[in-house]
Amino acid sequence: MNSQIKKKIKGAIGNQVIKERMFCQSCQQDKDVEINFSKEKVICQSCSIGYPISDETYNSFYKELNKLGIY
């Protein structure tokens, strides 16, 4: 993962926690999760297990921020 993309996303989002429905690696199904970019963790609301934010998730947020004209 490009460290500049990670840095830009952290700068744009800051300490906000984003709630989203995503695939939980532990539960093996879509669940409500919290994405915390300052801690670089995705935390499942069902099982409470945290795991690193994937490159795919970073790229997805980067594309969305790009569409909004932030970058």
Backbone hydrogen bonds in HBPLUS format (Angstrom, degrees):
<---DONOR---> <-ACCEPTOR-->    atom                        ^
c    i                          cat <-CA-CA->   ^        H-A-AA   ^      H-
h    n   atom  resd res      DA  || num        DHA   H-A  angle D-A-AA Bond
n    s   type  num  typ     dist DA aas  dist angle  dist       angle   num
A0005-ILE N   A0002-ASN O   3.13 MM   3  5.48 127.1  2.42 104.6 116.8     1
A0006-LYS N   A0002-ASN O   3.31 MM   4  6.74 161.4  2.35 151.2 155.5     2
A0007-LYS N   A0003-SER O   2.97 MM   4  6.13 157.6  2.02 142.9 149.2     3
A0008-LYS N   A0004-GLN O   2.90 MM   4  6.09 155.3  1.97 145.6 152.0     4
A0009-ILE N   A0005-ILE O   2.96 MM   4  6.18 163.3  1.99 155.5 159.5     5
A0010-LYS N   A0006-LYS O   2.97 MM   4  6.16 166.1  1.99 152.0 156.0     6
A0011-GLY N   A0007-LYS O   2.95 MM   4  6.10 150.1  2.04 141.8 150.3     7
A0012-ALA N   A0008-LYS O   2.91 MM   4  6.15 151.4  1.99 147.4 154.8     8
A0013-ILE N   A0009-ILE O   2.86 MM   4  5.93 162.8  1.89 157.4 161.7     9
A0014-GLY N   A0010-LYS O   2.71 MM   4  5.14 144.3  1.83 130.7 142.0    10
A0016-GLN N   A0013-ILE O   3.39 MM   3  5.96 162.8  2.43 131.5 133.1    11
A0018-ILE N   A0035-ILE O   2.99 MM  17  5.05 164.2  2.02 146.4 144.9    12
A0035-ILE N   A0018-ILE O   2.68 MM  17  5.05 164.8  1.70 150.3 155.8    13
A0020-GLU N   A0033-VAL O   3.01 MM  13  5.53 160.4  2.05 150.7 156.8    14
A0033-VAL N   A0020-GLU O   2.76 MM  13  5.53 170.4  1.77 169.7 172.6    15
A0022-MET N   A0031-LYS O   2.92 MM   9  5.62 154.8  1.98 168.3 161.8    16
A0031-LYS N   A0022-MET O   2.73 MM   9  5.62 163.9  1.75 161.7 158.7    17
A0024-CYS N   A0029-GLN O   2.96 MM   5  5.67 177.4  1.96 140.9 140.6    18
A0028-GLN N   A0024-CYS O   2.85 MM   4  5.50 137.8  2.03 139.0 149.8    19
A0045-GLN N   A0032-ASP O   2.91 MM  13  5.70 163.9  1.93 162.2 160.0    20
A0034-GLU N   A0043-ILE O   2.86 MM   9  5.19 155.4  1.92 141.4 149.0    21
A0043-ILE N   A0034-GLU O   2.84 MM   9  5.19 165.7  1.86 151.7 156.2    22
A0036-ASN N   A0041-LYS O   2.85 MM   5  5.36 172.7  1.86 173.1 174.0    23
A0040-GLU N   A0036-ASN O   2.83 MM   4  5.77 111.1  2.31 133.4 152.6    24
A0041-LYS N   A0036-ASN O   3.04 MM   5  5.36 156.8  2.10 146.2 149.2    25
A0042-VAL N   A0051-TYR O   2.78 MM   9  5.39 155.4  1.84 158.1 166.3    26
A0051-TYR N   A0042-VAL O   2.93 MM   9  5.39 150.2  2.02 143.8 152.7    27
A0044-CYS N   A0049-ILE O   3.22 MM   5  5.73 166.5  2.24 145.1 143.3    28
A0048-SER N   A0044-CYS O   2.97 MM   4  4.94 131.7  2.21 121.5 133.4    29
A0057-THR N   A0054-SER O   3.11 MM   3  5.24 122.5  2.46  97.5 110.9    30
A0058-TYR N   A0054-SER O   3.11 MM   4  6.54 161.7  2.15 152.0 156.4    31
A0059-ASN N   A0055-ASP O   2.88 MM   4  6.11 165.1  1.90 153.4 157.4    32
A0060-SER N   A0056-GLU O   2.93 MM   4  6.09 152.0  2.00 141.9 149.8    33
A0061-PHE N   A0057-THR O   3.00 MM   4  6.27 164.1  2.03 155.1 157.8    34
A0062-TYR N   A0058-TYR O   2.89 MM   4  6.09 154.6  1.96 149.9 157.9    35
A0063-LYS N   A0059-ASN O   2.94 MM   4  6.15 157.4  1.99 148.7 153.7    36
A0064-GLU N   A0060-SER O   3.06 MM   4  6.34 157.7  2.11 146.6 152.7    37
A0065-LEU N   A0061-PHE O   2.90 MM   4  6.11 163.9  1.93 152.4 156.4    38
A0066-ASN N   A0062-TYR O   2.89 MM   4  6.03 147.1  2.00 142.7 152.5    39
A0067-LYS N   A0063-LYS O   2.94 MM   4  6.23 152.1  2.01 147.1 153.7    40
A0068-LEU N   A0064-GLU O   3.14 MM   4  6.44 143.8  2.28 141.9 151.4    41
A0070-ILE N   A0065-LEU O   3.02 MM   5  5.48 157.2  2.07 165.2 157.8    42
A0069-GLY N   A0066-ASN O   2.96 MM   3  5.10 155.1  2.03 104.6 112.3    43
